[in-house]
Amino acid sequence: MLTDAQFNDVRATVLDNNPGMAPDMATRIVVEVLKFVVAASLFPTVRIAPTREVDEGWHALILHTHLYATLCSRLGRTVHHYPERPDESRHDPDVLTRTVALIEQAGYSPDAELGPGPERSLVSVAASCSHTPVPGGCGPIRPGQCATHGGDE
């Protein structure tokens, strides 16, 4: 999906934002975010969310705006990111299971170690937003009535 140079640029952003992270972990995170963005583009009406680790890669990818826009164009739709502050009242216990299932349906094998769930993390990352949709369609893929992201498109 990306050239080696593009991939390495995004990986470098993950590393820059997370001092001390092992380079191989940053590689795994970028690979996983690409799988997530593909799944999100293929299934735009299903509420899915990345883990915090994968979200860190998504943040890094989005910072490369031209690259991200080009990738989304090739995928047929822009996958918007609607960050939300963590809030237990919005927690959807099935969101990660749905996300993994759709990544698999898109033809990829998710990295199981980067999807352990919201209560624990494999690595510490800088990302502090959460993507736990409330009933009615709020979240990173299908924004709705969440005041925290300010979007209604």
Helices and strands as residue ranges (DSSP letters): H 4-17, H 23-42, H 52-63, H 65-75, G 88-90, H 95-105, G 112-114
